Structures are given as C-alpha cells and as structure tokens.
Amino acid sequence: MSVLKAWLAPLLLLGLAACAGDFKLSGTITVAAHLQNKVPRTNSVLFIIAKNPGGVPVAVRRIVNPTFPVSYQLTSEDLIVPGTVPSGPLSLEVEMNTHGNVGAPVKGDLKGAHPDAVFSGERGVHVVIDTAI
C-alpha cells in the first residue's frame, strides 16, 4: 500500500497544480562539505533550473550572492513560457558560478541535482551542490 501512496502522491500534486493553473516548487539548497571552501563569497550567481523529461528548461530562478542554506521557490513567474504549467515529471538542477551564464559550465563552476523526478506543487525538495567543474 505504501508503494501505491508513493506513486500516487506526485500525480495528485500534479493534478492539483494543473487545476489551479499555477506552478510552484520549493525547498532548500545546501553545499556538500567537501565544496564549502570553493563557494564564491562575492559576485556569484545561483541558478535553479527545472527541466522537462527531454532536458529542456521550463523554469529558471536566478539568485545573486546566495547565502547557504538557500530556501527557494520556483513559481509561475519563473516559467520560460508564461502561462504553461509543466504537466509531467521534472528534473531539478542547480548551477553556481561567477560569470553569470547558465548552461555553459566552465572550470570552477559548482553544480548539483535532485536525484529523483519532481512535480509542480512539491515542497521540501532538497538539492545538494556536490560537484565542481
């Protein structure tokens, strides 16, 4: 029964979000212990990116000079195509750098990803920045 509940919960959240015509995804971002000393203290940008199953970004939030842990919320304002609520599973990735470009990592950039698919309406989605380029 618990497997059925685990499978149905994201679908119910997706249905509720679609009915409401709203997009929300929230949680926290932390940095792995082995990268704490590599986090830029100034002139840094944190990007939170939700992608569809094809790897195409559907929502992006940009945070300048973040202080960790970071609480975030992706909303309808962050959608790349306004008015379209993603209707399926999403991957959630974060990138942090000092050059301000997203999607083109260079040496020194930091990144992380949520290990599982997420759905619009989920809360408490934790991402760990655990990789240095």
N, C-alpha and C positions, 0 to 999 in steps of 0.2 A: 504494500500500500504506500509506503514512503517513497518508493521509486516513482509511482504514479503521481504523487503530490509534487515531487521534484520536477517532473516533466511538465505537469500542468501549470505550475506557478508562473513560469515565464510567459506561457501562452495567455494566461488570464491577464497578466500585467500588460502584455502587448495589446490585447483586446480593449482593455480599459483606456489605455493611452490613445488608441486609434479612435475610439468612440469620443473621447474628449477633444480630439483634434490637436493634441498637444504633445510635445516631445520633451522629456526630462530624463536625465541620467545623472546620478550624483554619487559621490564617495570621497575617498581621500587618496593622496599620492604621497609616498614616502621614498626615501633613498636608502638603498642597501648599505650596510655598514662599511663594506669594502670600497664604496664610492663616496663616502661622506667628505673626504678631503679633496675630491675632484669637482665638487659642486661650485660653479662660479658664484661669487658673492655679489657682484655688480654687473650691470649690462647683460643680464641673462633673460632669456625668454623660454617659457614652458608652454608647449603646445599639447593640448588634449585632443585626440583625433578619434572619432567614431567612424568605422568603415563598414560598408555593406559586404556580403559574402564574396563579391568579386574584387574586393580590395580598394574600392572607390570611396574616398572620403565623403561622408554625408553631413558631418558636423565637426566644427573645429572651434576651440576656445584658446585664446592666447592670454597668458598671464606674464607680465613683466616683473622681473626681480622677485620671484616667489620665495616665501619663507616656509620651510618644511617643518611638519607635515602640512600639505596643502589640502584644504577642503575645496571641492569643485562641484559645479553643477552645469551640465550642458542643458540648454533649453532650446526652444523653438528659435530664439534669436541667433543661435549658433549654427543653424542649418545652412548648408551651402545653397540649397534650393529652397527658399522660403515657402512655407505652406505645404510642404511634403513631409509627412511623418513616416519615417522608416518602418516598413511593415514586416521586418524579419530580424533574424539574429544579426548582431553587430560585433565587430572586434573593436577593442578599445586599446589605443596605444598612446604613449606619451613620448615627446622628444624635448630635450632641453639643450640650448646652445647659446652662444654669444653673438652669432651672426644674423639671427632673426629670420632665417629661411627654414621652411618646413619641407620635409620630404626629400631633402638632398643632404644626407648626413656627411660630415667631414670629421677628420681626426679630432678628438677632444669632446665631441658631442656625447650626450648621455641619452639613454632610452630605456623604455620598459613597456610591458604589455600585460593586460589582464589575461590569465591563462584560458579562460572559458568565454564562450559567447555570452553577450549581454543583450538585454532587450529594453526598449524605451519603457520608462516607468520604474526601472530598478533603482534602488538606493543602496548605499553602503558598498559600492563597487571600489575595491582597493587595488591600486596599481603600485608596483614597486619598480623604481628606476634601478635596474640591476646590470646594465650593460654600458660599457664605454666603447666608443668607436675609435 
